[in-house]
């Protein structure tokens, strides 16, 4: 309906009108055509009918959002409402995302994770022809609302800065893993730096035409070397 209103105004040369604003009725009275004249009666009547339909849709959306928020705050929730409240309590997941996940997926039974991914349209579409093999992205043959929410959450986990704590879904990043070698997450920056230096020294030796055995011997004699 917004596009239809914009199309009617475009034929008259009138612009700078947003029907989603609260002042849409007042702004309609102030509109002028490209020649500086008021809107024609028939065009104005058509726009008013479209505005009436738009206001009805906006009222329905407001009522649905009020019911959605009430589920997250109810004191005696059912099984689905309890799952919505638990998901909404996690950092990075709002009431809207939790409602879509529960109503579209978690109230159903799936045999495994592959069945859930197939229902959401997140299955892979590999292409293989002769010696050419590549991925063509996800299939997108499933529940569009559920897929959009799951993709948004995946991007949030991949792009937002990691914050470890209660109720956080953001995993530990690789940079944090390298800074904590004592916790078993990686070798650490101190052990990786000598390896890089040895690799550079070995490459320079081979670039000078020295044989592999001589290069390895020269690198192993480097002070602080970890080579065997």
C-alpha positions, 0 to 999 in steps of 0.5 A: 500500500505504501508503494501504491500511494507513492505511485499515485503521487509520482504520476502527479509530480508530488513527493516527500510524503511518508504514509507511515508517519503519524502526521500522514493525514495532515501532510496529505492536505499540504501536498501539491502537484508538480505545477503547485496545485492541490491534489485532484479529487479522485487521486486524493480519494484514492490515497485516502482509501489506501491510508484507511487500509494502511491504518487498519493493518498498522492497528493489527500489527500493534495488537499482535505485538502487544500479544507477543510481548504479553507472552514473554511476561506472563506468570503462568506460561505454557510449554511454548511460552516457557521456551520463549521466555528462556530464549528471550533471556539469552543475550542477543535474542529478543522477543520477536526472534524467540517467538519465531523460533518457538512457534515455527520450529521448536513446537514441532518434532524433528528426527535430527538436526538435518531434518530441522535444517531441511525444514528451514531451507538451510541444506547445502546445494553442492555442484559436481561436474567432472573435476569441478566441485563447488558449493552453491549456497543454501537451498532456501526451500523451506520455512522462510521466516525461520530461515531468516531468523536463524541466519540473522542469529548466525551473523550476530554470533559471527560478527559481534564481539565475544563476551563470555558470561552468563546468558551469552551465546557468543563463543570464544574467538580465536584471538582470545584462544591465542592469548590463553595457551595455559587453558588449552585453547592453543599454542599461544603467541609466544610459541608461534613467533619462533616458528614463524621466524624459523620458517622465514630463515629456512625460506631465505636459506633455500632462496640462496640455493642451499640444499635442504639438509644444510638449511635444516641444519642452519635453522636448528643451530639458531639460538632459541630454535625449537626445531628437532 
